[in-house]
Amino acid sequence: MASFARVCTYNKPVPVLTTSLCICSCRVSTKKTLNLPPFSDYSSLRVVRDAKTKPLFRSRLGRISVERRFLTAVTRAESNQLGDDNSEGVDRRIQDLQNVEEEEEKQKKASQLKKRVIFGVAIGLPVGGVVLAGGWVFTLALAASVFIGSREYFELVRSRGIAKGMTPPPRYVSRFCSVICALMPILTLYYGNIDIWVTCAAFVVAMTLLVQRGNPRFSQLSSTMFGLFYCGYLPCFWVKLRCGLAAPALNTGIARTWPIFLGGPPQWTVGLVATLISFSGVIATDTFAFLGGKAFGRTPLTSISPKKTWEGTFAGFVGCIVITILLSNSLSWPRSLFSSIAFGFINFFGSVFGDLTESMIKRDAGVKDSGSLIPGHGGILDRVDSYIFTGALAFSFIKTSLRLYGV
């Protein structure tokens, strides 16, 4: 049988009044009491919340953590101390509270999904316009995203979860690295190749860490160098892909009717077509993986991200390949079916690998999202993690494997 009991903040077993639930010393009652067995005899303790109380846990009884003055709980009592009517009433109330919790959870998930869709569309349309514009518009927008993403990365490195096992870099080094990362796309557009600039920046940052006051640690150097590579150098390949592959996409039918005030036929280059297909492939991978995982997900993909499944990943792979083939046929690039499938696989692999990499960073940091900039989505890194490696892989594939850039 079950009865309602109030557990005092001092976490001590006390007698419970059947007519009055308050059991603190501030209120004494002489009415009939219910003597509960010692807490160690209980097999479980389930927390029930009311409209103004947040649920704390559901677990076997151990140490009870109380956020408020009192915690409303359900305990197991001896069957001979309560009548059947009271027991049935309590059980009905417990079931009602559980139903309310489930309904609220469903409404919360529906609200989050709606928010994700709205803000996803609101972000996607401007991003599409930026990709079509190319040049300095695309580069500056990428530089701004890189700056915000690098700040989020170094905040993750300094978070309690990661910093517990390592020494994070000083704040002034983190801010300096964020500025360097933001400058990398701009230098890529202006100079084309920034290998020398990246090497010099890495040397300066390393020397700054080595000569700092205190006790320099290798963890500071490794996390900072990876930040320069992950947040700065890799995104620069999108500039090389969008703005560097300036060969015209001769067979693209849409180019012949493209308005002059929007750039005319020369606007449609191999870089633009490849960027649009890559972006679409990443979006298709994330969307189909999410839907496939919800519908058929059973087998976990990896412990890094427990919610990802092999079934969802396979659905994302199929969706990416299908979208890549459809867009390739529509835009007449690349010309061969085999090249389209290979390009779709490259985009899929980069998307999944980038997503898992950021999930590993967040798991070690002990956070769910990298930030709270975008409602329903988290931070910038949460939205662009699938693109970080994809640009480098797509550009390398086109330069090395597609004859005449696939035209």
Buried (B, 14 or more C-beta within 10 A) or exposed (E): BBBBBBBBEEEEBBEBBBEEEEBEEEEEEEEEBBEBEEBEEBEEBBBBBEEEBEEBEEEEBEEBEBEEEBBBBBBBBEEEBBEEEBBEEBEEBBEEBEEEEEEEEEEEEEEEEEBBEEBBEEEEEEBEEBBBBBEEEBBBBBBEBBBBBBBBBBBBBBBEBBBEEBBBBBEEBBEBBBEBBBBBBBBBBEEEEBEEBBEEBBEEBBEBBEEBEEEBBEBBBEBBBEBBEBBBBBBBBBBBBBBBBEEBBEEBEBBEEBEEEEBEBEBBBBBBBBBBBBBBBBBBBBBBBBBBBEEBBEEEBEEBBEEBBBBBBBBBBBBBBBBBBBBBEEBBBBBEEEBBBBBBBBBBBBBBBBBBBBBBBBBBBEBEBBBEBBEBBBBBBBBBBBBBBBBBBBBBBBEEEBEEBBB
